[in-house]
Amino acid sequence: MIVFPFFFFPLISAGTWLGMLLAMLIVWITEGSPHYASMDSGQSIAYISDIGAQGLKPLFITGCCVTTIFLDLAFVSERWLRHSGRLERNTTRAEKVLSVLAIIFAIAGTAGLILLSIFDTLRHPHLHDGFLLLFIAGYIISAIFLCAEYQRLGIHFRNRRILRISFWLKLTFILVELVLAIIFAVLSFDHHTEQAAVFEWVVALIFTFWVLSFFVDLLPASHRKASSLPKTGDAPALEMGAGSGGAHVVNSNGYAHPNGNGYTHTTTTSTTSNGGVHMNGYTTNGYAAGNGLLTESAAAAYGSGRVDGYADGIPGGGYRGNGVAGHKPVSSARNF
């Protein structure tokens, strides 16, 4: 079966973004670092938006559209691959909500980047600044939700090293970009345009690595088929048969039943030749049913006089009459 390479989405997005930035920077430098009309009088380093508002505006718009569209496809692919089982499944509703919120804010960031490339800083300076804020805030908030989802996934799938790697990559991006974005905003408001322009380029270049982090997330899906992963990160179900009256122990997630304290919730039964039933399995409290002895009905069949481990069902009580706890022995049990 041919598996679609979803990991190409972040590669295309990151390649387009980095290629656009380098092309704009190289063109500006090779043209002699011109001073554009959108730049302040004392400004010698152009913002990305200053270059994008001139002759390279078509490249700027196209690059922003391709970058964000393929990045959003990576977001949606990650959600779908977890749902279909080709990536580690979301195990709680909270994880799914975090994933959906991450997609919503990523789309908001997408709208911000596309719109700021259209409403350039030369002709629409105020709109441009507003869309720039939407772009930065949208993707940082999206990264926070996605990082929270991966942190929860890492708890359920402790044996998946790639989840830890992706989590730390995203957390590093959040912290670094948040600090740099704050510095950029402060410098811009204080009209330190030279320094602010440098930080804008740095923030934009680091964004490339954020996009590439999705390559790490989506790559494992290229080697897996749908529903190939269990719903948790633990051992699969174990089933043991013991013949026609034998035991069956089923444990769907590798742990004890949630109402227990270390044992499964399955009671093991076996049927003897004379109809007696041993109740020697485990219950939710981790102890044997009937203290490992016979139930009342089985005691009657055996003639042992034991109910829940005691004679006549009374702790410390003696056997009464013929050794049956308040019952007459049945004929099938007289050989015992």
Secondary structure, 3 states (H helix, E strand, C coil): CCCCCCCHHHHHHHHHHHHHHHHHHHHHHHCCCCCCCCCCCCCCCCCHHHHHCCCCHHHHHHHHHHHHHHHHHHHHHHHHHHHHCCCCCCCCHHHHHHHHHHHHHHHHHHHHHHHHHHCCCCCCHHHHHHHHHHHHHHHHHHHHHHHHHHHHHHHHCCCCHHHHHHHHHHHHHHHHHHHHHHHHHHHHHCCCHHHHHHHHHHHHHHHHHHHHHHHHHHHHHHHCCCCCCCCCCCCCCCCCCCCCCCCCCCCCCCCCCCCCCCCCCCCCEEECCCCCEEECCECCCCCEHHHHCECHHHHHHHCCCEECCEECCCCCCCCCCCCCCCCCCCHHHCCC
